[in-house]
C-alpha cells in the first residue's frame, strides 16, 4: 500500500470507509483510487492527476478495521 493512501486513510477515514463499504455491498471487487492536487494553490478549478491505485475492496476494508458483518446495519 502506498504512503499516500495511508496518509489519506488517516485524514479521511470515514469517507474512504464509506466508499469501500458501498463498493463491498454492491459487489465490487476492485477499487481505483485517484490522487489529485491543485495546479495552483489559489485556483480551485484546475487540478493535476498525481496517480491512481488499483486495490481490492477487501484490502481497504481491512485497513480501516471495518467489520463486514455489521455493514448492512450501519449504513442502511
C-alpha positions in Angstrom: 0.0 0.0 0.0 1.3 3.4 -0.9 2.2 6.1 1.6 -0.3 8.5 0.0 -3.1 6.0 0.7 -2.1 5.5 4.3 -1.9 9.3 4.8 -5.4 9.7 3.2 -6.8 6.9 5.4 -5.7 8.8 8.5 -7.1 12.2 7.2 -10.3 10.9 5.6 -11.0 7.7 7.5 -14.8 7.9 7.4 -15.1 9.0 3.8 -12.8 6.2 2.5 -14.6 3.6 4.7 -18.0 4.8 3.3 -16.8 4.3 -0.3 -15.3 0.9 0.5 -18.5 -0.3 2.2 -20.7 0.9 -0.6 -18.4 -1.0 -3.1 -18.4 -4.1 -0.9 -22.2 -4.1 -0.6 -22.7 -3.6 -4.3 -20.3 -6.5 -5.1 -17.4 -4.5 -6.5 -14.2 -6.5 -6.1 -11.6 -3.8 -7.0 -11.4 -0.1 -6.4 -9.4 2.6 -8.3 -8.4 5.4 -6.0 -7.1 8.6 -7.7 -4.8 11.2 -6.2 -5.1 14.8 -7.4 -3.7 18.1 -6.4 -4.4 21.7 -7.4 -2.5 23.1 -10.3 -2.2 26.4 -8.4 -3.0 26.7 -4.7 -5.3 29.7 -5.4 -7.2 28.0 -8.3 -9.9 25.6 -7.3 -10.9 24.6 -10.8 -7.7 23.2 -12.4 -6.2 20.0 -11.0 -3.3 17.7 -11.8 -3.7 13.9 -11.6 -0.8 12.6 -9.5 -1.6 9.0 -10.0 -4.0 6.2 -9.1 -4.0 3.0 -7.2 -5.9 -0.2 -8.0 -6.7 -2.2 -4.9 -9.1 -4.9 -3.6 -12.1 -3.7 -1.8 -11.4 -6.2 1.0 -7.9 -4.7 1.4 -9.3 -1.2 2.0 -11.8 -2.6 4.5 -9.1 -4.5 6.4 -7.0 -1.3 6.6 -10.0 0.6 8.1 -10.7 -2.3 10.6 -14.3 -2.4 9.4 -16.5 -5.4 10.4 -18.2 -6.7 7.3 -20.9 -8.5 9.3 -22.4 -5.2 10.5 -22.1 -3.4 7.1 -25.8 -3.6 6.3 -26.9 -2.4 9.8 -24.6 0.7 10.0 -25.0 2.2 6.5 -28.6 1.4 5.6 
